[in-house]
Amino acid sequence: MDLQELPEGCIANILSLTTPHDACRLSLISRTFYSSAQSDSVWERFLPSDLESIISDSHQYSSLIASCPSKKALYLHLSDHPLLVDQGRKSFQLDKRTGKKLYMIAARDLTIIWGDNPQYWDWTTLPESRFEEVAKLLAVCWFEIRGKISTIILSPGTQYAVFLVFKMMDAQGFHYLPAELTVGIVGGTSSTRSVCLDPNLEESSLGRSFRGLERPKERSDGWLEIEMGDFFNLGFEDEVEMSVKGDKKKLVEAWFFASRYRS
């Protein structure tokens, strides 16, 4: 049987069992497939089942729903425009190709050693940050930032990568020892990797411990990002903990915006 001879509702049901990326590709087959691929019933399946509970506390919720005439429009908006949720402590969006949930955690929701001491950290604003505040590092001798996220709010059966996203200007002190990035399930296994956080350091100025280490890459929005590690979310009620630790023996002086983690 020719699939194009099936009723539009059947084709829509078939498309809803694929992925958003595949549905868009299949919409090019014919007018019938195109029409089916625009159906709310298709894109409803691609949106998280708990979407309303995730975004209902956002101050953008009402305007977002009003401005999206279809489920597909809502999906595309959430994949292109991160939405502040959880009282502004996280941002939420969808991966455009898969529909998987993506989160960033604001600096205010992280545990920053001495983060409440104005001698070491300054809480300020940046126009280019999606969050209300960022934490600016002034000077510390013990550099450590930790964050946690519950796996229950993430997409189950999904391999996640965790990234540190930050800005660095006129940095000093990051050439003494590599930074340690750790990701793991609380009470379970974790992985630690050493990296060079300053992308501007000359290779010749670094010691042996820095050789071959990964450095941050610049994102399209101008922030730096570096992968901290990954984990597989089975869908159980666990917590993932992430940490970044710097040189504990030397003084660190930097303009370092510890703005957000993402999972």
N, C-alpha and C positions, 0 to 999 in steps of 0.2 A: 504493500500500500504506500502511496505517495504521502509523505507527512503533510504536504501542503493541502491535501484534501481533508484533513482533520478539521473539526470545528475549532473556531478561534479559542474557545475556552479550554479545549484539550491541549492546544499548542501552548497557551499561557501556563497551564499546569506543568507541562514538560520543561518550559523555560525556567520556572520557579525552582526546579530541582537542580539547576546548574549553578553558575556563579554570575555575579553582575557583569564581569568581563565577558563571559561566554554569551550571556543574554544579549549584550550589545552587538557582539559579532554575528550571532545568529539572526538578529533583526535585519541584516542585510540580504538575507536569502530571498525574501519576497515581501509584498505588501502585507500579506496575512501575518507573517512572522513579525514584521515591523509593528503592526497594530497590536499584536499580542504582547510584544515586548514593552509596550507603553502602559500596559495594564497595571492598575493598583494592586491587583492580586499577586502579580509577579514581584513587585518591589516591596510589598508588605512582607514577603518571605525573606527578603534580603536585609530588611531592617531588624535590629535586635528585638526580641520579644519583650524585653524590659525597658525599651527605649523611653517610654513616658516617665517611668520612675527615675531614670537617669537624668533627664533634661528638664523635668517639671519645676525644679527649684531654680533654674536659670532665669535671670531677669530678661533674657532674650527669648524665652519660651513662647510667649504670646505672639510676638512679632514674627518669629520664625514660622510658626504654624500658619499664620495668616498669609505670609508671603510665599508659601510653597503650595501651588495649586494641585500637586499630585504627589504620590509616594515616591516616584522617581526623582522629582524635584527636591523633595526633602532629603533623600539619600545623597544626591549629588551635592547639596548644600552642606550636609554634615561631613562629607569627605573633603570638601575644599575649604571649609571655614570652621576651625576648632571652636568649640563652645565651652565657656566657663561654667563649671558645675561644682557641686559640693561647697557652696558658699564661696566660690572663687578660689578654692584651694587646689582644684584640678581643672584641666581642660580635657575635653572629650571630642573625638572625631572618629570617622570610619575610614578604614582602608578602602580606597576606591575600587580596587580590583577584586577584593574578597569580601568586603563588608565586615571584617573583623574589627573589634573595638580597639582603639588606641587611646592611651591616656598620657598626660604629663602631670607631674606633681609640682606645685609651686614651692618656692624656697621657704615660704612660711609654714609649709606642712612637712618640712624636713627637720631633722635633728642636726644642728650645726654646733660643734663644740665652741663655747664662748660666743655663740651667736647673739646673745643678749647683752654683750659687753661692748659699748660704743668705742672702746679703746682699740678693739680688734676688728669689729664688723660694723658697717654702716648700712642701715636699711633705707633704700632710696627708690626712686622710680626711673624707668627708662621708657621712652615713647615706643620703642620697637619691641618691648616685651608684651606678651599677651596677658601677663599677670600684673596686679596692682603694685606689687613691690618686688624688688630684687635685693639680694644680700651682696654687698660689696666688701670684699676682704681688704683690710688695711694692713694688718701685721699680726702674725701668730707664730708660736713656736711648736704648736701641735695642730696640724691641719687635718680635720676629720669631719665628714658629712655623711649622714645616714638617712635612708628613706625606706618606707615600707608601703606595700600595696597588697590588698586582699585579692587573691586569685578568683574569688567568687564573682567579682565585677568584670572580670576579663572573659574573653570568648573561650569556651571549653574546647579541648582537643586541638589546641593551637600552640605552635612553637613561637615563643616571644623572644625578642631581643630587647635589652635595656640599654639606654643611651644616657650619657651625661651631656647636657647642653649648657653652654656657658659662653662668656666673652672674656677675653684677656687682653689688657693693654698695659704696656710698660711694665711687664711682669719681671720680678726678680725672685730668686730663691728656688725656682723649680728645676735648677740644673744640678743640685747637690745629689739627690737620689730620685729614682723613678717613683711615680705615684702608683699606689696599689688600688685596683678596682675589683670589687667583690660582689657577686650576685649569687643568691641561693635561697632555697626554701627554709624558713625558720624551723629549726629542729631536724633538718635534713642535710643533704649535701649542698656544697657551695663550690664555686670556682673563683680563683683569684688570678688576675693578670697584672703585669707591670707595664706601664705606658709612660710616655713623655707627654705631659700636658701642654707644654709650650711649643706651638708649631714654628715659632720664629727662632728658636735656638739653633746656632750653627753646629753641625755635626762635629767639627773639630774642637769645639769648646766643651764637649761632653766626655765623660769617662766611659770605661768599658761597660758599666752596668746599663748604659743607654743604647748600646749598639743593637740595631735591628728592631727597636721598639716602635710600636705604632704611635702615630701622632694624630691629633684631632684634624678633622676636615671641615672646611667651611660649607655651611648649608646655603640654600638659595635665599634664606632670609637674613644672612649675614652673621648668624650665630655659629659657633664652633660646636661640633659634636664628635663624640668618640664612643664606640660600643664598649659597654662594661662587661657584658656576658649575656647568656641566654638561658632559657628554661622552657620546659614543656608543661603547659597548663592542662592537667587531667580533668579539671572541673571540680575538684574537691575544695573544701573550705580551708585553704592554707594561706600563709602570708609569705610574700617574697620580700627579702631584705636586700638593699643595695647600699654599698658604702664606697667612699673614695677617701683614701688616706695619703697624706703627703709626708715630707721629711719631718720627723719628730725631733731631730737633733739640731737643725739649723733654722734660723729665723727666715720666715717667708714674708716677703713684702710684695704685694701685687694688687693690681686692679683686676679683681676676679669676680665676675658676676655669676654666682651659683644660682642660676635662675630656676632650673627645673630638671627633673628627671622625666624620662618617658618610658613607657612599657609597651 
